[in-house]
Amino acid sequence: MTNSLNSCIHAALGDADTVYTKAGWINGEGGLYALNDAGLVMSQSGTYVLAVLTNACGRNDLLTSLIGMLDAVHSGDMQG
């Protein structure tokens, strides 16, 4: 789970942190669209669970940016 296929968490944070993730998606089957990713992030500011559930299938760029921002918020909160 350290290099999960199409994981936006891994794409955003995997170079700087150890991440264990599992991504999932559905692209129009039955009229459903989803791009989800969840996992453990082991960062300098502590280990935490991150889950992102969206209907932005095919827009990994949006999730990667969002995950980077969520990680920055977590890091800022943990530093007081």
C-alpha positions as CSV (number, residue, x, y, z in Angstrom):
1,M,0.0,0.0,0.0
2,T,3.0,2.3,-0.2
3,N,2.6,2.8,-3.9
4,S,-1.1,2.4,-4.5
5,L,-2.2,2.7,-8.1
6,N,-3.6,6.2,-8.9
7,S,-3.3,7.4,-5.3
8,C,-3.6,11.1,-5.1
9,I,-2.3,11.0,-1.5
10,H,0.8,9.2,-2.7
11,A,1.3,11.7,-5.6
12,A,1.0,14.7,-3.3
13,L,2.8,13.5,-0.2
14,G,4.7,10.3,-1.1
15,D,8.0,12.0,-1.8
16,A,8.2,13.7,1.6
17,D,6.3,11.3,3.8
18,T,5.6,7.6,4.2
19,V,2.0,7.0,3.1
20,Y,-0.1,3.8,3.1
21,T,-3.1,4.4,0.8
22,K,-5.8,2.8,-1.3
23,A,-7.5,4.8,-4.1
24,G,-10.8,3.9,-5.7
25,W,-12.8,5.3,-8.6
26,I,-15.8,4.7,-10.8
27,N,-16.1,6.5,-14.2
28,G,-19.7,6.6,-15.4
29,E,-20.7,3.0,-14.8
30,G,-24.4,3.1,-13.9
31,G,-24.2,6.9,-14.1
32,L,-21.9,7.0,-11.1
33,Y,-18.7,9.1,-10.9
34,A,-16.3,9.0,-7.9
35,L,-12.6,9.4,-7.2
36,N,-11.7,8.5,-3.6
37,D,-8.5,8.0,-1.7
38,A,-7.8,7.2,1.9
39,G,-4.8,6.1,4.0
40,L,-2.3,6.7,6.7
41,V,0.1,9.6,6.4
42,M,3.3,9.4,8.5
43,S,4.5,13.0,8.5
44,Q,7.0,15.1,10.4
45,S,4.0,16.5,12.4
46,G,2.7,13.0,13.3
47,T,0.8,10.1,11.8
48,Y,-2.8,10.8,10.8
49,V,-5.7,9.3,8.7
50,L,-6.7,11.1,5.6
51,A,-9.8,10.3,3.5
52,V,-11.0,12.2,0.4
53,L,-14.3,11.3,-1.2
54,T,-15.3,13.1,-4.3
55,N,-17.2,13.0,-7.6
56,A,-14.2,14.4,-9.5
57,C,-13.4,11.3,-11.5
58,G,-10.5,11.9,-13.8
59,R,-9.4,15.0,-12.0
60,N,-6.5,13.7,-10.1
61,D,-4.9,17.2,-10.3
62,L,-7.7,18.7,-8.2
63,L,-7.3,16.0,-5.5
64,T,-3.5,16.3,-5.4
65,S,-3.8,20.1,-4.8
66,L,-6.5,19.5,-2.1
67,I,-4.4,16.9,-0.4
68,G,-1.4,19.2,-0.3
69,M,-3.5,21.9,1.3
70,L,-5.0,19.5,3.9
71,D,-1.5,18.3,4.8
72,A,-0.4,21.9,5.2
73,V,-3.4,22.6,7.5
74,H,-2.6,19.5,9.6
75,S,1.1,20.5,9.9
76,G,0.1,24.0,10.9
77,D,-2.4,22.8,13.5
78,M,0.1,20.4,15.0
79,Q,2.7,23.1,15.5
80,G,0.4,25.2,17.6
